[in-house]
Amino acid sequence: MQEQEFTVYPRNGVYYVQFRDPVTGLRGEQRSTRKKTLSEAYAVIADWKRNGISQTPDEEAKSLQEEMAVSSFLKVVRSKKLKTESLERIVSTLKETKYLTAALIVDSDATARLVEYQKGFWDYDKSAYIKDKLLHGQRIGRYHALDCQHRIRYWEEYFGTEVRIGEITRKHIRDFSLWIAEKQVGGNRGKKFKKELPKKRISHATINGIMNAGCLPIKWAYLHDEIPMDPTKGLMRFSGEAKKRGILTESEAQKLFCVEWNDERAKLGSKLSMTSGLRSGEILALKREDIGEDRIYVRHSWSVKDGLKGTKTSKERIAPLIPSIREELLALADSNPHGPDGFIFYGLLPDKPMVGNIFLDEFYTALEKIGITEEERKERGLCFHSWRHYFTAQLAAKLDARIVQHATGHTTTEMLEHYANHELEGQLKTLNKAADEVFGNVISFNKKAG
């Protein structure tokens, strides 16, 4: 084997050596012999050539051949002149020899761009993640996927479209989250009142949603060996409670049903939500077969993106139904121009109910008619879902919380699933009686005022 050449020279009173690889001709890294005389330096060099190089007593000695090979390789890598094909050969060899389990070549065409990958991850019809969840019997709706896809626009605004997913580090994501926290949105003119809206900071709950929408695809890429590390691990969530939805007073509820509504279906939808605790999607999904003598069988929900689907908890439940509301529901079902088997809250098409936004728009209009301004409504957090809170709050004061919990579908304890049928029947009678007493006052007030 041909012996390596080297150069010895003094620097700051100590002799250094630089070996040269006889194969590549490249010079290695400068190494201090830690000796102040040339003869002592040559003795150290002779020992390194014979026994291998170690810079410290605790460091395992490396042969001069290994040292030169590593030094030459690092020099070429640092020059950034290696082509992707050469890098792929190196990585492939390291994997074959078990020196490496996973690696990512950033400039490789096989490495997906971050934003493109994130958007594809939330594509409901093409996403491997969504397909995997559905095959395992887990729920994920089109609306949720679309909402997450929309949130990726913040990632695109910050990172652009060219950054590849393997380039992202934990610091990048942390800096992005802080950028989001400082970001202000709004400022455009309000559509309805044509006034300049003030800019405001994004809420912590929304920031967490944006982070989850972008980080989950990155985590998925790591779990499927598409990137060598998970940069999302250990990131802190933003704390802070989501804005609570407000609750109307009994007097306000009474006044709402005394004013004229532009759409009687929307008015009935509000009455039904107030007296049964149903969500708007569950109301839209109702058909005549779901209406019992004293109960509503809550089996489905409706959304624009998913169509008819299961309830939010994927479990059917029974909700109370007071007599006057039952009469109005059946009358509305009889007026359906598409036939008796269609949706009770029918729309223009036979296979779809009315547009759900009508519930909300009409509710807002009615609030304005009783003197609750847009500013006050937003400050109090009033929305159509407030009827569900009104239902819960009113009955929770009169009944055992578990009875109300079962009616609303908030099954947070496994105990509710073990109730016997006769116990549920008894609960429903108690619930119906209480609902008729509490909400009957609101509805009868409307009739008297009319």
PyMOL commands that set and color helices and strands:
alter all, ss='L'
color gray80, all
select helices_A, chain A and resi 38-51+64-78+84-96+114-121+128-135+142-159+165-167+170-182+204-223+250-256+264-276+280-284+288-290+323-334+357-369+374-380+386-396+401-408+414-418+421-449
alter helices_A, ss='H'
color red, helices_A
select strands_A, chain A and resi 5-11+14-20+31-32+184-186+199-201+295-298+301-303+307-309+317-320
alter strands_A, ss='S'
color yellow, strands_A
deselect
rebuild
show_as cartoon
